[in-house]
Amino acid sequence: MEVNLISDTVTRPTAGMLAHMMETPVGDDVFKEDPSINALEEQVASLFGKEAALFFPSGTMANQTAIKLHTQPGEQLICDHYAHIFNYEGGGVSFNSGVSCALIEGERGRITAEQIKQRINPSDFYHSPKTALVALENTTNKGGGACYDPEEIKRIAALCKEENLPLHLDGARLWNAMTATKTSPAFYGEMFDTISVCFSKGLGAPVGSALLGTKEQIDRALRIRKMLGGGMRQAGYLAAAASYGITHHWPRMEEDHQKAKALGEAVKAVDGVRYLAPVDTNIVIFEFTSEAREKQFMEHMQKCKIQLISMGSGKLRFVTHLDYSNDQHAYVLQCIKQFN
């Protein structure tokens, strides 16, 4: 048996999703004439209580567009030092927007209103870059799928409003966060100025993300997306997959979380594991006491044909997803138990 737990991006469209994709009407989205793209954008914007949405080929492009919307070259954004926009988007913050990042060492990728307040540069102090944006990530990738406390989000949103700072949410795995914390899309729509959401992770779509905001922001985002090369033609097939994922795969996401918790418990019992991050959603991050022990575990997993990923600095990661079946789950638990 082969099992891929590298990421939740490895999923393939289900039979139902493929059938829905093939039945969908399409047009030229560069001319905004793809009915399925238009329908998805309306669906997601309405779900989150936003005026408009724009479909993107990737979450990275959606985030980079949001940063460019809110900032000018030479300015600075505030984010956690684990943030995806800083660590995993190819330096796009500086390349695309010419801005720097004020990094905060939060807790598992989550920062607080008090920490943010301390990093806001005085607007009249021209020696330091102007603080122009605050960006949060929910759930946190490098933080092991941690979710923000909704009350902390409220405090951060209130601070940003008081300081006249826009607040962006990298919601690549926001569907997981909403499932785990039982929060509504409307809550995030109210708290954040712009939101990016991904369809190709827990929802199981093959491609795609969306950026949500005001109509004026999304009109501007359309031009930025064009400059970044993100315009697509008959992409309605991808939009149909995303819409299907929201309707059919989001409700079952708790299954992924429960499997991740079981994997965490199994890993915790392995001799030589010195750290296991709390398992809040579908990501399991852990470390061994030594490189030798880590190497032994990776070799054992390889023999079992189980794929996981090393995140560097001794961190290993499992990610559960739609394609991770019950039979595979039982097999992985057995293989972890057999490691000694």
Secondary structure, DSSP 8 states (H G I E B T S, - for coil): --EE-S-GGG----HHHHHHHHHS----GGGT--HHHHHHHHHHHHHHT-SEEEEES-HHHHHHHHHHHH--TT-EEEEETT-HHHHSSTTHHHHHH--EEEEE--BTTB--HHHHHHH---TT-TTS--EEEEEEESSBTTTTSB---HHHHHHHHHHHHHTT--EEEEETTHHHHHHHHT--HHHHHHH-SEEEEESSSTT--SS-EEEEE-HHHHHHHHHHHHHTT---SSTHHHHHHHHHIIIIIGGGHHHHHHHHHHHHHHHHTSTTEEEE----SSEEEEEESSHHHHHHHHHHHHHTTEE-EEEETTEEEEE--TT--HHHHHHHHHHHHH--
